[in-house]
Amino acid sequence: MNRLKQLREEFNMTQQELANKLDCAKSSIAMYEKGSRKPSLDILIKLAECFNCSIDYILNLSEVRSNDHFHDPFGLSEMGINIQDYTPPTYKQKEQLAELIKIFLKDNKK
């Protein structure tokens, strides 16, 4: 599973750190990455949540990382902002973003 290793390294995680997040052994992560063992559905779901991507992407069944990029109501990609380049905002950041969006879009309200 080269994709799993790629994602893990992209998130700057060691095999042990990922194993801790998934509540499994480091050796399991190593075997998943080598392709000598296949992760269970439960582990795949946890991996998809951890890396914010689809299970198909993890399994190399799709080049589309997630369906989230299809939903861009504010046209961020047109402004050069690729949301996939960022980790999800914290709760506090979401609150701050909501306030900023309300200010910027107040004249656009239906």
C-alpha positions as CSV (number, residue, x, y, z in Angstrom):
1,M,0.0,0.0,0.0
2,N,2.2,2.8,-1.2
3,R,-0.6,5.2,-0.9
4,L,-0.8,4.6,2.9
5,K,2.9,5.3,3.3
6,Q,2.6,8.5,1.1
7,L,-0.3,9.8,3.2
8,R,1.5,8.9,6.5
9,E,4.6,10.8,5.4
10,E,2.6,13.7,4.1
11,F,1.1,14.1,7.5
12,N,4.6,13.8,9.1
13,M,3.7,10.7,11.1
14,T,5.8,7.8,12.0
15,Q,4.4,4.3,11.8
16,Q,4.2,4.2,15.6
17,E,2.2,7.5,15.7
18,L,-0.2,6.1,13.1
19,A,-0.5,2.8,15.0
20,N,-1.3,4.7,18.2
21,K,-4.0,6.7,16.4
22,L,-5.5,3.5,15.0
23,D,-5.0,1.5,18.2
24,C,-3.0,-1.2,16.5
25,A,0.6,-2.4,16.4
26,K,3.4,-0.6,14.5
27,S,4.1,-3.9,12.8
28,S,0.5,-3.9,11.3
29,I,1.2,-0.5,9.7
30,A,4.5,-1.8,8.3
31,M,2.7,-4.8,6.8
32,Y,-0.1,-2.6,5.4
33,E,2.5,-0.4,3.7
34,K,4.4,-3.4,2.3
35,G,1.2,-5.0,1.1
36,S,1.8,-8.2,3.0
37,R,-1.4,-7.6,5.0
38,K,-4.7,-6.0,4.2
39,P,-6.4,-3.7,6.7
40,S,-9.8,-4.5,8.0
41,L,-12.8,-2.4,7.1
42,D,-12.7,-0.9,10.6
43,I,-9.0,0.2,10.1
44,L,-9.8,1.5,6.6
45,I,-12.5,3.7,8.0
46,K,-10.2,5.0,10.7
47,L,-7.5,5.7,8.1
48,A,-9.9,7.6,5.9
49,E,-11.0,9.7,8.8
50,C,-7.4,10.3,9.9
51,F,-6.2,11.4,6.5
52,N,-9.5,13.0,5.4
53,C,-9.7,11.0,2.2
54,S,-11.8,8.2,0.7
55,I,-11.1,4.5,1.3
56,D,-10.9,4.2,-2.5
57,Y,-8.0,6.7,-2.5
58,I,-6.2,4.7,0.3
59,L,-6.6,1.5,-1.7
60,N,-5.4,3.1,-5.0
61,L,-8.8,2.5,-6.6
62,S,-9.2,6.2,-7.3
63,E,-7.0,9.2,-7.9
64,V,-9.6,11.4,-6.4
65,R,-8.5,12.1,-2.8
66,S,-12.0,12.8,-1.5
67,N,-15.3,14.1,-2.6
68,D,-14.9,17.2,-0.5
69,H,-13.1,19.1,-3.3
70,F,-16.2,19.0,-5.4
71,H,-18.0,21.2,-2.9
72,D,-16.5,24.7,-3.0
73,P,-19.4,27.1,-2.7
74,F,-17.2,30.1,-2.1
75,G,-14.9,29.5,-5.0
76,L,-11.8,29.2,-2.9
77,S,-10.0,27.2,-5.6
78,E,-10.6,30.1,-8.0
79,M,-8.7,32.3,-5.6
80,G,-5.8,29.9,-5.5
81,I,-6.7,28.3,-2.2
82,N,-6.7,24.5,-2.3
83,I,-8.4,23.4,0.8
84,Q,-6.6,20.0,0.6
85,D,-3.4,21.8,1.4
86,Y,-4.6,22.6,4.9
87,T,-5.6,20.6,8.0
88,P,-9.2,20.9,9.0
89,P,-9.8,24.0,11.2
90,T,-10.3,23.7,14.9
91,Y,-13.6,24.5,16.5
92,K,-12.4,28.0,17.5
93,Q,-11.2,28.6,13.9
94,K,-14.5,27.5,12.6
95,E,-16.3,30.0,14.8
96,Q,-13.9,32.8,13.6
97,L,-14.4,31.8,10.0
98,A,-18.2,31.9,10.4
99,E,-18.0,35.4,11.7
100,L,-15.7,36.5,8.9
101,I,-17.9,34.9,6.3
102,K,-21.0,36.6,7.7
103,I,-19.2,40.0,7.5
104,F,-18.0,39.5,3.9
105,L,-21.2,38.0,2.6
106,K,-23.8,40.2,4.4
107,D,-24.7,42.0,1.2
108,N,-25.2,38.7,-0.6
109,K,-27.9,37.4,1.8
110,K,-31.0,36.3,0.0
